[in-house]
Amino acid sequence: MDAAAKLSEEELTHDFKTADKTVLDTLVHIYAADRIWLARILGRQRTFIDPEDRDLTLLQTEWPALHERWKLWLRDFTDDDVLREISYQDLKGRSYSQPAWQILLHLVNHGTHHRGQVSGFLRAMGHTPPPLDLIAYYRTL
């Protein structure tokens, strides 16, 4: 988010011809998925991606709040909770049931993939992205 905040509007919305097209749209995609998955695990089905999310300022304020809600859910997480089946519907209305651990790993993998795309977008525009290696994250804790 810090790197995206330094971009011009033109850079933020430059179409890279990928699935999510731009830096902003890719960040919105990650945020929306984080929010949708939290709703699913809490049993509050969310069936849409809000077009109003396409706002960097909103992401800067709402994403940290969403992260706190995830931490609150995980605060009392137990070994048994890892195996708990989560039933949900995808955005097309198809029903699934999967253990929490698979959903959590998917969420991490999904975010990592798309942050890597944003990193490539930044490099293509001549910017140096922040480190994305997991070990670099651990070193900040």
C-alpha positions in Angstrom: 0.0 0.0 0.0 2.9 2.4 0.8 4.4 1.8 -2.6 1.0 2.3 -4.4 0.4 5.5 -2.5 3.5 7.0 -4.1 2.2 6.4 -7.6 0.5 8.9 -9.8 -3.1 8.4 -10.8 -1.9 7.4 -14.3 0.5 4.8 -12.9 -2.0 3.5 -10.4 -4.5 2.9 -13.2 -2.1 1.9 -16.1 -3.5 -1.2 -17.8 -1.0 -4.0 -17.8 -3.3 -6.4 -19.8 -3.5 -8.9 -16.9 -6.6 -10.3 -15.4 -7.0 -7.5 -12.9 -5.4 -5.0 -15.3 -3.9 -2.3 -12.9 -2.1 -1.8 -9.7 -5.2 -0.4 -8.1 -7.5 -3.2 -9.4 -5.1 -5.9 -8.3 -5.0 -4.5 -4.8 -8.8 -4.2 -4.8 -9.0 -7.8 -5.9 -6.8 -9.0 -3.0 -8.7 -6.8 -0.4 -12.1 -8.1 -1.7 -10.9 -11.7 -1.5 -9.7 -11.1 2.1 -13.1 -9.6 3.0 -15.2 -12.3 1.2 -13.3 -15.1 2.8 -13.6 -13.6 6.3 -17.4 -13.3 5.7 -17.5 -16.9 4.5 -15.7 -18.3 7.6 -17.9 -16.2 9.9 -21.0 -17.6 8.2 -22.0 -14.2 6.7 -22.1 -15.0 3.0 -20.9 -12.1 0.9 -21.9 -12.6 -2.7 -20.4 -9.5 -4.4 -17.4 -7.4 -4.9 -18.2 -3.8 -4.1 -17.3 -1.4 -6.9 -16.8 1.4 -4.4 -13.7 -0.5 -3.1 -11.8 0.9 -6.2 -10.4 3.7 -4.1 -6.8 3.7 -2.7 -7.8 5.9 0.3 -10.5 3.4 1.2 -8.1 0.5 1.0 -5.6 2.4 3.1 -8.1 2.7 6.0 -10.3 -0.4 5.5 -7.6 -3.0 4.8 -5.9 -2.6 8.2 -9.3 -2.8 9.9 -10.0 -6.0 8.0 -6.7 -7.4 9.0 -7.6 -6.7 12.7 -10.9 -8.6 12.2 -8.9 -11.6 10.9 -6.5 -11.4 13.9 -9.5 -11.3 16.2 -11.0 -14.4 14.6 -7.6 -16.2 14.8 -6.9 -15.0 18.4 -8.5 -18.1 20.1 -7.9 -20.5 17.2 -7.2 -24.0 18.3 -5.8 -27.2 16.7 -9.4 -28.4 16.4 -10.4 -25.2 14.6 -7.8 -25.8 11.9 -9.7 -29.0 10.9 -13.2 -27.4 11.2 -15.2 -27.6 8.0 -16.3 -24.3 6.6 -19.3 -24.4 4.3 -19.8 -21.5 1.9 -20.9 -20.6 -1.6 -18.6 -19.0 -4.2 -19.5 -15.9 -6.1 -21.4 -18.1 -8.7 -23.5 -19.7 -6.0 -21.8 -23.1 -6.0 -21.6 -24.7 -2.6 -18.4 -26.0 -1.0 -17.1 -27.2 2.3 -13.5 -27.3 3.2 -11.3 -27.3 6.3 -10.2 -24.0 7.7 -6.6 -24.7 7.1 -7.1 -25.0 3.3 -9.0 -21.7 3.2 -6.2 -20.0 5.2 -3.5 -21.3 3.0 -5.4 -20.4 -0.1 -5.8 -16.8 1.3 -2.1 -16.5 1.9 -1.2 -18.0 -1.5 -3.7 -15.8 -3.3 -2.4 -12.6 -1.7 1.2 -13.6 -2.4 0.5 -14.3 -6.0 -1.2 -10.9 -6.6 1.3 -8.9 -4.6 4.0 -10.4 -6.8 2.0 -9.1 -9.8 1.9 -5.6 -8.3 5.6 -5.9 -7.6 6.2 -6.6 -11.3 3.9 -3.7 -12.3 6.0 -1.4 -10.1 9.3 -2.6 -11.7 7.8 -2.1 -15.2 7.1 1.5 -14.3 10.6 2.1 -13.0 9.9 1.8 -9.3 11.5 -0.4 -6.7 8.9 -2.5 -4.9 9.2 -3.3 -1.3 10.6 -6.7 -0.4 8.0 -9.5 -0.6 9.9 -12.4 0.8 8.3 -14.0 3.8 11.6 -13.9 5.7 11.7 -10.1 5.1 8.2 -9.9 6.7 9.3 -12.0 9.7 12.3 -9.7 10.2 9.9 -6.7 10.7 8.0 -8.4 13.6 
